Amino acid sequence: MNKDAFDVSEQSQVFKLVAGGAHPDLFVAKRQWNEKTSKYASEITVETIRKLTLFLNRTASFGGNRVAIIDSADDLNRNAANALLKALEEPPENTLLLLLSASPGRLLATVRSRCRRIDLRPIDDQIIIDWLEREDAASGAEARSISANAGGRPGYALTLAAGEGGDAIALAHAFLTHAQSVGGNAEVSKITRALTGKNDGAKWDIFREVVLDKISLAARALACGETSSTEFTGKDPAALLTAWERLSALSSRGEALNIDRAQLIGAMAHDLRTSLA
């Protein structure tokens, strides 16, 4: 292995333990899978952070460093974020805490002030397209569409390429176009039917994330005087931010309360329309 690179041999013990989620000196705090609902929880709870605290209080099994990853800090509820502060204030020796965040400005100020920020730049679309094709995950127009919606994130691009990701992307774009006017209600109804089947859970998750991503990216682009996606040409960035906040809160609350998905999509369309009116 090149000592100046991050590559690890697939035959090494470290690789096998990390890949299997069994490395004793690595802890990943993330939303938990609910076997009863067959869904991930809508947030990272304080119980998960308490397990992280126990992990940090143990001696490293291999006598070296310990690594804890919060994936992502955006998913921490307020109690979990407050519980994390102690570890951020006084981290144990030989411990690295990594907080991943797509929206660091929305984290608690007390969390941000205790972290060193390292910005990761998006990967070029063409690099992601080439990678998807090498991995036989997608090709041609599908690979280009996935890359355009992945926001420079290769891992997310792979998620979009799996299963019905392409269909979910198309539905998200159609929703953003038609939900802005009452005249688009018929199309929104078609979109709703395509997302409310018994086996459409994965498609819905991608649809929701693409919708929120597109609104967020458009708000940022317009605020910086850049060209936005065609769905939001000429819109006010402040109105888009309001739309993002409403739809984000609504979708999270809907998942937590297990609200009927058809009603949730209808409410999202209403909030998008009224925010951008």
KAMOSUL-V223407 format. One record per backbone hydrogen bond with DSSP energy under -0.5 kcal/mol. NH is the residue of the N-H (numbers start at 0). CO is the residue of the C=O. If there is no record, write none. Layout:
nh->NH co->CO
nh->NH co->CO
This chain:
nh->4 co->1
nh->11 co->8
nh->15 co->11
nh->16 co->12
nh->17 co->13
nh->18 co->14
nh->19 co->15
nh->20 co->17
nh->21 co->16
nh->22 co->16
nh->25 co->22
nh->26 co->66
nh->28 co->26
nh->28 co->68
nh->29 co->27
nh->33 co->38
nh->34 co->32
nh->37 co->33
nh->38 co->33
nh->40 co->31
nh->43 co->74
nh->44 co->42
nh->47 co->44
nh->48 co->44
nh->49 co->45
nh->50 co->46
nh->51 co->47
nh->52 co->48
nh->53 co->49
nh->54 co->50
nh->55 co->51
nh->56 co->52
nh->57 co->53
nh->57 co->54
nh->62 co->59
nh->65 co->93
nh->66 co->24
nh->67 co->95
nh->68 co->26
nh->69 co->97
nh->70 co->28
nh->70 co->68
nh->71 co->69
nh->72 co->69
nh->72 co->99
nh->73 co->99
nh->74 co->71
nh->75 co->72
nh->76 co->43
nh->80 co->76
nh->81 co->77
nh->82 co->78
nh->83 co->79
nh->84 co->80
nh->84 co->81
nh->87 co->83
nh->88 co->84
nh->89 co->85
nh->94 co->91
nh->95 co->65
nh->96 co->94
nh->97 co->67
nh->97 co->95
nh->98 co->96
nh->99 co->69
nh->99 co->97
nh->105 co->102
nh->106 co->103
nh->110 co->107
nh->111 co->107
nh->112 co->108
nh->113 co->110
nh->114 co->111
nh->116 co->114
nh->120 co->118
nh->122 co->151
nh->127 co->123
nh->128 co->124
nh->129 co->125
nh->130 co->126
nh->131 co->127
nh->132 co->128
nh->133 co->129
nh->134 co->130
nh->135 co->132
nh->136 co->131
nh->137 co->131
nh->141 co->138
nh->142 co->138
nh->143 co->139
nh->144 co->140
nh->145 co->141
nh->146 co->142
nh->147 co->143
nh->148 co->144
nh->149 co->145
nh->149 co->146
nh->150 co->146
nh->151 co->146
nh->152 co->149
nh->153 co->151
nh->156 co->152
nh->157 co->153
nh->158 co->154
nh->159 co->155
nh->160 co->156
nh->161 co->157
nh->161 co->158
nh->164 co->161
nh->167 co->163
nh->168 co->164
nh->169 co->165
nh->170 co->166
nh->171 co->167
nh->172 co->168
nh->173 co->169
nh->174 co->170
nh->175 co->171
nh->176 co->172
nh->177 co->173
nh->178 co->174
nh->180 co->177
nh->183 co->180
nh->184 co->181
nh->187 co->183
nh->188 co->184
nh->189 co->185
nh->190 co->186
nh->191 co->187
nh->192 co->188
nh->193 co->189
nh->194 co->190
nh->194 co->191
nh->195 co->191
nh->199 co->196
nh->203 co->199
nh->204 co->200
nh->205 co->201
nh->206 co->202
nh->207 co->203
nh->208 co->204
nh->209 co->205
nh->210 co->206
nh->211 co->207
nh->212 co->208
nh->213 co->209
nh->214 co->210
nh->215 co->211
nh->216 co->212
nh->217 co->213
nh->218 co->214
nh->219 co->215
nh->220 co->216
nh->221 co->217
nh->222 co->218
nh->223 co->219
nh->224 co->221
nh->225 co->220
nh->231 co->228
nh->232 co->229
nh->234 co->231
nh->239 co->235
nh->240 co->236
nh->241 co->237
nh->242 co->238
nh->243 co->239
nh->244 co->240
nh->245 co->241
nh->246 co->242
nh->247 co->243
nh->248 co->244
nh->249 co->245
nh->250 co->246
nh->251 co->247
nh->252 co->248
nh->253 co->249
nh->254 co->250
nh->255 co->251
nh->256 co->252
nh->257 co->253
nh->257 co->254
nh->258 co->253
nh->263 co->259
nh->264 co->260
nh->265 co->261
nh->266 co->262
nh->267 co->263
nh->268 co->264
nh->269 co->265
nh->270 co->266
nh->271 co->267
nh->272 co->268
nh->273 co->269
nh->274 co->270
nh->275 co->271
nh->276 co->272
